[in-house]
Amino acid sequence: MEKRRHYAHFRLAGFSYWEGAAVFDELKVGTPLTLRREADNAFDPYAVAIYYGEHKLGFVPRGENHELSKFLEMGHGAWFEARINRVSPTEEPEQQIGVVVHLLGAGEAPEAEKA
């Protein structure tokens, strides 16, 4: 059985524009996050938003989101796990939160929902 594999890591884009400040004290290394495709985003046709619970924290950076957005668009979001891998409260807001995304192995990912 294959184990999870590193897919991407990046700093959270747009953190200062969304709800991150409201939940900053709850964000720790290892905190699970949710990836949501935003096909109607006026600024980026491949936008992938990142949520902590119902709080929108920001986005996968433009230029690093094209392939991931296609997987999410096709309903394969369960293949990916996103977590915080860096919290730096003394840095500028756009540099404060690091995210790592793993591609889950066949035994780890839930079965894809049937349409």
ABEGO torsion letter per residue (X at the ends): XBBBBBABBBBBBGAAABAAAAAAAABBBGBBBBBBBBAABAABAABBBBBBEABBAEBBBBGAAAAAAAAAAAGAAAABBBBBABBBAABBAAAABBBBBBBBBAAABBBBBBX
